[in-house]
Amino acid sequence: MLRSLCAEWRKTRRRFDGLLLLLVAGTALLMGVGGAPDSLQELACGYSAIFYTLPIVHGLVMPVGMAALCSRLWDEETRSNTAKLLFTLQSRGDFFAAKTLLGLFDLLVLAGLEAVGLLAMGRLYAFTEALDVGQLVWLLAGGMAVEAVLFAAFTLLQLRFGSPVVLLGVGLGCSMCGFFLAMLADIGGMAAPVLYAVPFTWFLPLSGMRMEWDAAARRAVYLPQPRQYALLAAALGLCLLLTLWGRHAVAGKEV
Amino acid sequence: MFLKALWRSIRAEDSKLRGARVWAVFFLIPLLSAAYGTFSFCYNSATVTRDWNGLWGQHTLYYALFFFAPMAAIYAAWLWRLEHLGHNWTLVLSMPVPPLCLVLAKLAATFKLALFTQMWMWLLFFGCGKLWAGLPGVPPAACLLWALRGAVAAVPVLALQLLLSMLWRGFAPPVLLALLGGVVGFLFVSNGWGLYWPYGLLVLGMNANQGYDLLAGQAPPFAAACAGFTFLFCAAAGAWLKRRDIA
């Protein structure tokens, strides 16, 4: 197992996975934060606004991001058609587990990059609101859980089709659907029940913050909302299920 | 001689698109965008004007900002994919075809796809407007012009994506860069600098989510920006290919 993990780690050296993660985190933060706050009111709820918008942005960016990450992890095997050879040279279970562990490590790095970026934004724009560490941890945990589901689902697609076009195409479609459902849920709560039925939109119900429009003061008010631990557990369960399915698919691959 | 080689290269690139999986992306993404755009148009009847221009705004808002550039990136990455497989680069570089021909042929093939995408998007816009939103009459000619302008604006984006996909052996990173480019393009356009960023040209060209023509009186600078960026990226790709050694 350790040898498989070392082999996978060596493959990352010339792949610049870090740059890819930086791209995903940078895109999400750029969209989530947008321009600089232009009023004292906005500075006073700077972190809360990001905690609210970032899950919506995740719904748009992460399906494509996870498709890209998964495609990247399997890139060498796909391009040079060496997966079948590797299945005969090393334990298939270890091979798949090493890829999965590396993917999870990448998700951790992604969450770390987002946390650092978020804190840097707070410093840069001098938010006057104190950072709620609990909200930050919940945002990262919820995001990582859904990203892990997406990663496991894309791994299955990769094993089935072996083509990055399918992964990226499905990722783009999921991004579009996720973002639209998030917007619909946002404008009238009309898609809210649908969000629970579509796992790649779970970023939104897992959000720790909601927004209400104060028409009298003409400003957005951000309020904490109950944390859905059951949905987080469901995400982790689904991720485990998809991973086991992927492992089974690898075990049954013909060479 | 150059034109003959270019024509042969274009036909070779065209053959890569026959039965390719990118056609699924071509059909589905504009379809999803049209479904959302029309739904949003019908739902927001209080805030969106009930005419073809209002529907155009809803159809193109997110399509131009976030989805068209990654689609173009998938087209470009697909056409370089074969070269990145195995030892195909050696074969490609040893063929008696000028390097620039290869780049221009790929640009022509992807432009054809982008043009078809825009036409498909316009057909969906027309169909959704008539059958779903129940709008009277036909769309104004300006909407067709904006769709075609979107295809023109796609040329520099395709040239850039072809350059990125050529340099980066992986399929996915250039697609992610296109998504980031679209987001940055939005910031450029909102600050009035859309002409200076290739991805911003898509928003300007398609007149995304605007009731008035964003390019009124600015057609020459828009055309110059498209031509300039395209020349720059194609020249860079051609120069890089010329210098690349056979491995």
Interface residues (C-beta under 8 A of the other chain):
Chain A: R15 L19 L20 L23 V24 G26 T27 L30 M31 G34 G35 L60 V61 V64 G65 A67 A68 L69 S71 R72 D75 R79 S80 S163 P164 V165 V166 L167 L168 G169 L172 G173 S175 M176 C177 F179 F180 M183 L184 I187 G188 M190
Chain B: A20 R21 V22 A24 V25 L28 I29 L32 S33 Y36 F39 S40 Y43 N44 Y62 F66 F67 P70 M71 I74 A77 W78 R81 H84 L85 G86 R169 G170 F171 A172 P173 V175 L176 L177 L179 L180 V183 V184 L187 S190
